Amino acid sequence: MSVKITQRSDLRKHRQRVTLDGTEYRIVFTWRQRQRAWYFDIYSQSGDPISLGRRISAGWSPTRTATDERLPPGAFVVKGVDGYSRSDLGDDLQVWYYGTAEIAALPVNDDLDGFSVDVD
């Protein structure tokens, strides 16, 4: 089941707990004015850092290049447009999580030797 991660643009930094594929994680969103961008951190349930300081960019996963085996087994996807402002988070810029069951159910695209995903 896909999960829209709760995002609040009214707070420069906010934390939340979320259960993804049966495991609880802590997620932090931080607005960095100097870079004019939102950043994403994910921690284990006990508060140990898993992936920190990942810039949120539309059409990209903030954990795509992360290699920590404690990451959720599914995929985070950012929907929206580049060139966003602080107030866009949650409305015009959204972070979604797609679980392992959804990913396993995706059709295989033989032309690309991989999976085909429509995130719109």
Secondary structure, 3 states (H helix, E strand, C coil): CCEECCCCCCCCEEEEEEEECCEEEEEEEEEECCCCEEEEEEEECCCCEEEEEEECCCCCCCCCCCCCCCCCCCEEEEEECCCCCHHHECCCEEEEEECHHHHHCCCEECCCCEECCCCC
